[in-house]
Structures are given as structure tokens and as C-alpha cells.
Amino acid sequence: MRGLLDPKMDFVFKNIFGSEKHPNILISFLNATLKPKDLITEVEIKNTDLNKGYIEDKFSRLDVKATTSNNEIINIEIQLKNEYNMIKRSLYYWSKLYSEQLNEGEDYSLLKRTICINILNFKYLKTRMFHSVYRMKEIHTNEELSDIQEIHFIEIPKLEDGSDEKDMLVAWIEFLKNPESEKVRSLEMSVDEIREAKDELIKMSNDDTQRELYEMRAKTLRDKISALNEAERKGIKKGRAEGREEGIKEGIEKGEKNKAIEIAKSLINLGLDKESIVKSTGLDLCEIEKLMN
């Protein structure tokens, strides 16, 4: 048998956790992450189609979207490389998921609890915990305003050796870290959903077409990471020259933004609508409108 594909690759992750054929995998992962009082029993997975063009597009986000039996809207994104924008990006996509629920004239009472789960293959937040959860709270009393907004960050490198594998979230992160490890071999003997995910990963890994798609996606992500690394090197050089940390961040952001602007111009010339250009480039709507004008 050939080596298993990396389940952290967004294309593979989406095929395993975002598959309508295996809803129990997603249900198990969501219950492990959210730990709800009333367990999720059903999910409706959205936007499941993956075509070749989407796989090859380095600016595409291959995330998992679903609604649950607890009347929640869920978005899961897995990120391999630090692009220094995860907080703002997650808030932006949360706001889109939240606002798109209502049509004009519909009542606010119809709005569902909306949750974004970010799985990161790098350390990002200051906390030492591998799983952090954020909601809206009053800054003095810590009183919660509402649980309708919830954003999770799961930082894979922060999971410590010896963590309790009876915690299903720990078990799932062990699967993502190394599906061929002894820990995962032990888990798949006792947890049906882990075994189901492992079986699906083996099936994908032995399928020539899926492996070809995997290699295509891996190449586009390597190209993107290479561009990010180049921007980061320029940022570090600028930061050293100016003698301050802000120069590093500014250099990174400037390099990426210039590239995004050039792409946006090309998409405008092709006649793409504003919302699609925002999604493809990550630029603000007002920036796109300025370029159009």
C-alpha cells in the first residue's frame, strides 16, 4: 500500500469530514469540538462539489460548511501556513455566514447560532491551550452578550504528547497529525468514526484519480506558500532595516496585498462580480469598488 495522503491537506480534509456519505465523521468531530449539552445527531453538509478548476486555484478555500440538528450553521477551515490574518478572516467569514441567512424583510428571530472552527497547523494565539473558544462578552463583568457567535481556534502543534485520548477532540487531532501512528491504530479499534475516517483516507490514498487531484492541490498550495515565504523574507528584511517589528508585518502584508490587487484587476477585466472578487482575493469591498472606478 502506498503512503497515506495527509488529512490536513484541505482537499483531503473536505473529502473526509465534508462528505455526505460519511456524516457520522463530521457529527463526531463537531460534538468533540463544541461539546454541546444536546449532542448533534444530524448534519446537512453544504457545497460539496469539487471540480478540477477549484482544486488548482490557489486562492480557493476548500472548507466544510454544514447545518446541525441543533439549529446551528457551522464553517470549518483548515490552514497549513500562517498568513497572519486568521482572526480578521474568521470574523469576516463569520459575518458573511450570519448575514446571508436573512432575505430582505425577514425577522431577526430567524437568525441561527453561527460557529467558525479554524484548524491551524501552526501556533498562532498567545494562549498555551491547543483549543481556544471565543464569544462576545462584557469586558468588565465577563457577562456573555449572546452565544450566537462562536469562533474556535484549534492549533495542532500545541497538542502535547500524553494528552488524554479519551477526549474525542484530542483523538481527532491525533488522526490529523499522523493517521499512521500507533495512537491512531489503537483509536480506530475502539472508535467507529475514527475507523471510518481512516478507511476513507486509505480509499482516497489508493485511488489514482484522487491522488492526482491531491498532487495538483499540493502544488498550488506550495506555490502559494512560496509566495508567502517570499513576502515574509521581504518583510523581515524591511523590519531589520527599520529596526522595528511592525516593519516585518507591514512588508508581509504589502507584498501579499500588491499581488491581490493585481489579481483583482484581472478579475475585473474578466467581468467578475464584486462579491466573487472579494472572496477570491481577500480584499475589502471598498477596495474592489475603488479599483472598478
N, C-alpha and C positions, 0 to 999 in steps of 0.2 A: 504493500500500500504506500502511495506517495504521502509526503508530509501534509499535515492538515493546514488548510488556509487559516489565516489569522482572523479570529472572530471580531477583533477590534476594528478591522477594516470596515468602513461604513457600509459598503456594498454587501459584505457578508453578514454584518450585524442586522441589516434591514431584512435580508432573506431569512434569517433565523427568528428574530424577535418580532418582525413585522409581517409574518406570513399568516394568511387567513387559514392555511391548512393546519397550523400548529398554534391555535390561540392560547392553549394552556401554558406555553412557554412565556408569553407576554403577561398573562394573568399572574403567574408565579413571580415573575420579576417585579411587577407593579406592587403586588402585595408585600413582597420583601422590602421594597424601597419606601412605599408610603405607609406601611403598617397601619392600615385603616381599622377602625373599630368594627365596621361591617366589611368583611372580606369581599373583594371584587370576584364576581362569579362569571361575568361575561365581558367581552370586549368586542367592539366593532372597529376593525382596522381600516384606516383611510389611505387613499393614494398609494396603492400597492404596486402599480406598474413601473417597471424599469426597462427603458429601452437603451439601445447602444449609444445613442447621442447623449443621453443623460449620464451614462457611465463615463464617457470620455470628457465631459465638461468639468473642468477643474473648479468652476465656481458653483457647481450644483451642491446642494445639501441633501444627502441621502438619509433623511431622518425618518422616524417612525411616529405616526400620528394615529390616535385612537380615541374613542369614547368608551366609557366604562359603565357597568351596571349601577355604579354609584352616582351616575349623572355628572361625570367629570369629563373634561377634554384634556388629553394628555399629548405632549410632544416630547420625544426623546431624541437627543442628538449625541453622537459620539465624535470626539475630536482628538486627533492624534498629535497635532502640533499646536503649540501656543501661538495664537495670532494676536494676543494682547487686547482682545476686545470681547471676551466671553460675557462679561456682566452686562454691558450695554446691548450686546447682540441678543442675549437671552431675554432681556427686558423688552426689546423691540419685537421679537417673535411672540413673546407672551401677549403683548398688547394687540398684535395682529390677530392672534387666535381668539382673544377676548372680544375685540370689537367686531369681528366678522360674524359673530353669532347672530346679530340682530339685523333685520331689514328695517327700512325706514318705517317709522310708525309703530314698531313693536315695543312691548313693555320691557323695562329693565329687569323685571322679575324673572324673565326667561333666561337670563344670563347664567351660565353654568360655571362651576368651580373649574379654574384653568390652571394646569400644572405643567411646568417645563422641567425636564430632567436632563442635565448635562453630564455626560460621562467623559472624563478627561484623562488622557494618557500622559499627563504631566501635572506637576504641582503648581497650583495657581493661587489659592487663597492663603491667608496668613494662619488660619487655624491648623492644628495638628491632626484633626479628625479627617478621616477619608470621606465621610459623608456629612455634608452641611445642608441645612434646610432654612430657607428664608421666607418670611411673610411680612405683612405690613403691621407695624406696632408703634405705639406712642413712645417717644424716646425717653420720657422721664419715668413713666409708670410701668412701661413694658406691656401695657394693655393692648391686646390684639384688636385691630380695627375690623378685620374680616379674614376668613380663611379662603376667600375666593381666589386669591393669588398665592401661589406657592412655587418656589424655584429651588431645585435641588442641584447640588454640585457633588459628583462622585469622582474623587481624584484617585485613580488606580494606584499610582506609586506610593500613596500614603497608607495603603493597606499593609499592616505589619504582619510579619511571619508569626504564626501561633495564634492568629485571630480565631475567634470561635466560629467554626464552620457550621455549627448548628443554626447560626444566624443565616437565613437564606440569602440575604444580600451579600454577605461575605462569600457564600458558596458561589453565587453568580459572578462575583468579581474574580474569584479564583478561576472560574471557567474562562472568563475573558482574558485573564493574564496568561494562562498556559493550559489549554484544553487537554494536553497530553501528559500533564503532571500526575503523580501518584495521588495527590489530593483529589483531583477531578475523577480519576479512575475509581476511587473509593466512593465519592459522592454519587456517581452515576449508578452505583449498585443499590443505593438506598433512596434516591430522589428521582422519581419518574420524569420530571420536567428537565432535569439536567441530562438524563439519559436520552431523552427525546431531542434536546438541542445538540448533544454530541452526535447522535445518529444523523441528524440533518447536516451537520458540519462535515461528517465523513462522506455523506452522499454528495455534497457540493464539491468536496475536495477530489473525488474520483470521477467527476463529470468533466469531460474535456471542454465543453462549451462554457460551463461555469468557471472553470479555471482560466480560460481565455479572457472572459469578462473581468475576472479578478485581476489578471495581469494588466489589462487595459486601465482599470481603475487605479491600480497601484502606480502605474506610470504617470497618470495625470496628477495624482497626489504627490508623487516625488517631484514633478515639475513645479507644483505649487509650493512645496516645502523648500525647494531650491531657491525659488524667487523670494520666499520669506527670509531664508537664511542670508541671501544677498542684501536684502533690505536691512536685516539685523546687523550685518557687518558694517554697512554704511552708517547705520545709526550709532553703533559702538564707536566707530572712528570719529564721528561728529561729536559724540558725547565726550570722548577723551580730549578732543581739540578744545572744546568749550569748558571742560572741567566740571561738568555737572550731569547728574543722572537724567535730567529732563531731555538733554540732547540725544540720548540713546533712544528714548521713546519717540521723540519727535522725528528722528531720522527714519525709524521703522515705519511710523505712520505715514510720513511724507512719501516714502518710496512706494508703499502699497497704494496710497491714495492716488498718486500720479498714474499708476498702472490702471486703477479702477476708472479714472476719468477718461483715459484713452479708450478703454473698453466701452464705457458708456457712450462716447461719441460714435463709435462704430455701430452700436445697437440703435442709437437714434437715427443714424443714416439708413439703417435697415427697416426703420418704421416700427420698431417695437414699442409697446405702450409703456408708460411711466412706471406702473407698478412692477412690471416684469423686469425693467432695468434696475429698479431699486433692489429687487430680490437677487438679481444676478451679480450686482456689483457691491452691494452693501452701502452705497452712498445714500445720503438723505434725499428725501423727495424734493426739497427746496433746491438742492444742488443739481438734481437732474433737470428741474424746470429752468434753472439759470442756463444750463448748457443748451437746452432746447431753444431758448430765446436768443 
